Amino acid sequence: MEIDLGKIPFGMDFHPQDHMVAAALITGHLHLYRYTADFSSQKRLLEVQAHDDSCRAVRFINGGQAILTASSDRSILATDVETGSPIARVENAHEDAIFSLINLNESTIATGDDQGCIKVWDTRQRSCCNSFNAHEDYVSDMTFASDSMKLLGTSGDGTLSVCNLRSNKVQTRSEFSEEELLSVVIMKNGRKVICGSQNGTLLLYSWGFFKDCSDRFVGLSPNSVDALLKLDEDRVVTGSENGLISLVGILPNRIIQPLAEHSEYPIERLAFSHDRKFLGSISHDQMLKLWDLDDLLQNSGDTQKDQDDVTDSDSDEMDVDINPPSSKKGLC
């Protein structure tokens, strides 16, 4: 199923309980769509001018009753799903443009801005409860380890940060890599952290040893890995600069199979529907696409492509694209 958004999207999120998907657009608009489980139709429910500048990220909160959007105008807006009316707006939530937004739990979110500041917010109190000067460039992505209360972030400065929400401190930060880090997931039952980079290398960090990566996988190079979505503890779905969506195995590191080609443009974000029947993708072609996940995965066991020859487990030497693409931040 394809939904023509009309403008370039920067963010998307699925409703946690219903067949709805939200998109955040470069124009500052928020769109909300309902789709049928059999792919037969879709309908736009809301079109809201949420922000004056580009709307860079979107997440459902409060069990799907509200939608949060974050913008380069530095504001965060909560919108009612049923009516499209604004519930609350935090102006000047950051000193710089907001780039990323994730849910931590039912009542807590985190935002990251263009200058490397990460903030944690209580959505019930509508207040900031933690603030971290974690990076020196934009915060490209974040993920949360709830058991240890650690918030991990990646940045255009080429580092991975670990923020401790209990002590309210930046616990550690990795050594600088030679390319921007664009995406991050936690895998292997919390033992490994996977980061996607601007030159297409996946950097693998062992939990607790974040200064330098323990493994590198270059099978997706030279196209930047702009989006990562964990399928299970051993497999991750990747979205690349060339518009290709792939299934990648972690330890052993290998491309299991290409899953789909969204377009010739970079993948901005990937997400699963609430029932994990659909994979959603957005790209610069202005389309939101919904893929039947079972159809994509049905041949995965037969088409594994072992990439051991391009897996670097011990070397300290980085594989760097001699013509790296420009920073993602320049797009918006």
C-alpha positions, -999 to +999 in steps of 0.1 A: +000+000+000+013+035-009+002+068+006+011+099-013+020+125+014+025+153-011+057+166+007+089+150+020+083+132+053+109+132+081+090+110+106+064+083+110+048+062+137+021+036+140-007+037+165+000+013+194-034-004+192-052+005+160-047+005+122-035+041+121-002+057+110+011+093+115+036+112+093+056+143+100+063+165+070+089+190+060+062+217+057+054+214+095+022+194+088+011+163+107-009+137+088-029+108+103-042+079+082-063+049+088-056+018+068-074-015+064-059-048+076-063-063+041-045-034+023-077-026+004-079+011+013-066+040+034-081+073+045-066+105+058-081+113+091-061+145+101-041+171+084-028+196+109-003+225+106+015+215+137+046+237+134+059+268+116+091+250+104+097+213+094+082+186+115+111+163+121+097+135+144+064+121+155+053+096+182+020+084+196+017+088+234-009+081+261-019+048+247-025+063+213-048+091+225-024+118+215+004+124+189+036+142+198+055+161+171+089+178+174+102+205+151+131+226+139+112+256+153+123+241+187+087+233+199+070+201+209+032+197+203+007+172+216-023+168+193-055+150+201-060+119+178-098+121+177-102+159+171-069+171+158-070+199+184-038+209+202-036+196+237-003+213+248+026+230+232+061+235+247+077+265+229+115+267+230+118+232+243+154+232+232+179+260+225+184+246+190+162+228+164+149+194+175+160+165+154+149+133+171+121+121+194+115+086+210+092+071+236+109+058+268+078+045+286+041+054+288+047+088+303+083+097+293+099+108+261+133+119+250+142+146+224+176+154+208+186+186+191+210+199+164+237+208+189+238+175+207+216+182+237+193+153+249+163+161+271+139+137+289+103+148+294+075+138+317+044+140+295+020+140+324+037+170+341+047+185+308+081+192+321+118+184+315+132+160+341+167+153+326+190+172+304+223+159+289+249+178+268+258+145+252+271+154+218+288+182+197+265+178+167+229+168+159+214+138+178+204+115+149+188+087+168+182+073+203+172+040+220+164+032+256+175+003+278+147+003+304+162-023+327+193-002+333+177+032+327+203+040+301+195+062+271+218+057+242+222+083+214+240+086+181+252+118+165+266+136+135+297+141+156+305+103+150+300+092+186+276+070+206+266+083+240+252+066+271+231+088+294+223+074+329+188+086+339+193+076+375+224+097+380+214+123+354+249+122+339+264+113+306+279+080+317+302+075+287+308+084+251+325+064+224+357+075+206+350+095+175+344+075+144+353+089+110+317+092+099+284+104+112+264+078+132+228+079+120+208+051+137+210+028+167+194-004+182+201-028+211+203-065+202+215-099+214+194-096+246+211-063+256+246-075+249+252-056+217+245-021+204+244-017+166+250+017+150+244+026+113+268+051+098+271+075+070+294+053+049+273+022+053+293+004+080+274-011+109+294-006+141+288-032+169+295-022+205+296-046+234+274-035+263+296-018+290+325-014+265+314+017+246+347+034+239+354+015+207+334-009+186+341-046+188+329-055+153+323-038+120+301-050+091+307-033+057+283-053+036+260-024+031+287+001+021+289+027+006+253+036+011+246+053+045+224+033+069+198+059+078+174+037+097+176+005+118+146-015+131+151-046+153+132-076+140+144-099+168+176-104+188+195-117+158+181-098+129+178-061+120+160-044+092+181-016+076+170+014+055+198+028+033+206+059+013+199+041-020+162+034-009+169-003-003+154-021+027+174-051+038+174-079+064+208-082+081+219-109+106+240-099+135+268-122+148+273-139+124+271-106+104+256-111+070+230-098+046+202-123+048+182-108+019+171-075+004+135-071+015+122-042-007+131-011-026+112+019-015+125+042-041+159+056-054+159+081-025+171+077+011+150+059+037+141+083+065+125+059+089+112+023+094+085+011+118+063-019+126+026-017+129+011-025+164+005-062+153+038-064+134+019-074+103+032-044+084+065-027+079+062+010+072+088+031+054+092+067+043+115+083+019+122+115+000+099+104-028+071+118-006+055+083-002+046+063+029+047+027+020+032-002+040+047-037+033+032-071+043+059-083+066+051-120+062+055-116+024+088-099+028+102-125+051+088-157+036+120-164+016+145-152+042+155-187+051+163-196+015+183-166+004+209-160+031+240-143+018+270-150+040+291-119+043+319-132+065+345-119+040+334-083+046+331-086+084+359-070+104+358-082+140+392-072+154+409-046+132+411-010+144+411+003+109+379+019+097+365+014+062+357+050+050+339+061+019+363+083+000+333+104-012+310+105+018+275+119+014+266+153+029+252+155+064+216+144+069+210+176+089+214+197+058+182+183+044+159+202+069 
